Amino acid sequence: MIDGDIVVIEQSRIAENGERVIVRINEKEVTLKTLRLDQGGVKLMLANRAMSPIVLSNANVEVLGIVRGVIRDRI
């Protein structure tokens, strides 16, 4: 995301592997990440691939919505 982008979100409590989602972590922080489901829990992938994913148990992640589009102010 770039400053000034508008993100279109569909409210949903359910998301599939690989979708970009808005999630609440540990009932506190809200963030936009790519969801990766794993046997051990959830990996939240950052857009910056140089950064390590955030690894959490399923109980610590609440899906709030799915990214359906991004509107950019510039080309």
C-alpha positions as CSV (number, residue, x, y, z in Angstrom):
1,M,0.0,0.0,0.0
2,I,1.0,3.5,-0.7
3,D,0.0,6.6,1.4
4,G,-3.3,7.9,-0.1
5,D,-4.5,4.5,-1.3
6,I,-8.1,3.6,-0.6
7,V,-8.7,-0.1,0.2
8,V,-12.1,-1.7,-0.5
9,I,-12.9,-4.3,2.1
10,E,-15.7,-6.8,2.3
11,Q,-16.7,-7.5,5.8
12,S,-16.2,-11.2,6.6
13,R,-15.2,-13.4,9.4
14,I,-13.9,-16.1,7.1
15,A,-11.0,-16.0,4.6
16,E,-9.2,-18.4,2.4
17,N,-5.5,-19.2,2.2
18,G,-3.7,-16.6,0.1
19,E,-6.3,-13.8,0.5
20,R,-5.3,-10.3,1.6
21,V,-7.2,-9.6,4.8
22,I,-7.8,-7.2,7.6
23,V,-7.1,-9.0,10.9
24,R,-7.1,-8.2,14.5
25,I,-4.1,-9.7,16.4
26,N,-4.4,-10.6,20.1
27,E,-7.6,-8.5,20.4
28,K,-5.6,-5.3,20.0
29,E,-3.7,-4.5,16.8
30,V,-5.5,-4.3,13.4
31,T,-3.4,-4.8,10.2
32,L,-3.7,-5.7,6.5
33,K,-1.7,-8.8,5.5
34,T,-1.8,-11.8,3.2
35,L,-3.1,-14.8,5.1
36,R,-1.3,-18.2,4.9
37,L,-2.9,-21.0,6.7
38,D,-0.6,-23.7,8.2
39,Q,-1.0,-26.8,10.3
40,G,0.6,-25.0,13.2
41,G,-1.6,-21.9,12.9
42,V,-1.5,-18.7,10.8
43,K,1.2,-16.8,9.0
44,L,0.6,-13.2,8.1
45,M,2.8,-12.3,5.2
46,L,4.1,-8.8,4.8
47,A,4.1,-6.9,1.5
48,N,7.9,-6.4,2.0
49,R,9.2,-9.9,1.4
50,A,12.5,-9.0,3.1
51,M,10.5,-9.0,6.4
52,S,9.7,-12.3,8.2
53,P,6.0,-13.3,8.4
54,I,4.1,-12.9,11.6
55,V,3.4,-16.4,13.0
56,L,0.4,-16.9,15.4
57,S,-1.9,-19.5,16.7
58,N,-5.5,-19.5,15.2
59,A,-6.8,-18.2,18.6
60,N,-4.8,-15.0,18.3
61,V,-6.1,-14.0,14.9
62,E,-9.6,-12.6,14.1
63,V,-10.5,-12.0,10.4
64,L,-12.4,-8.8,10.0
65,G,-12.6,-8.5,6.3
66,I,-11.2,-9.4,2.8
67,V,-9.5,-6.9,0.5
68,R,-11.5,-6.7,-2.7
69,G,-9.8,-3.8,-4.3
70,V,-7.3,-0.9,-4.1
71,I,-8.0,2.5,-5.5
72,R,-4.8,4.6,-6.2
73,D,-4.8,8.3,-6.5
74,R,-1.9,8.2,-9.0
75,I,-0.8,6.0,-11.9
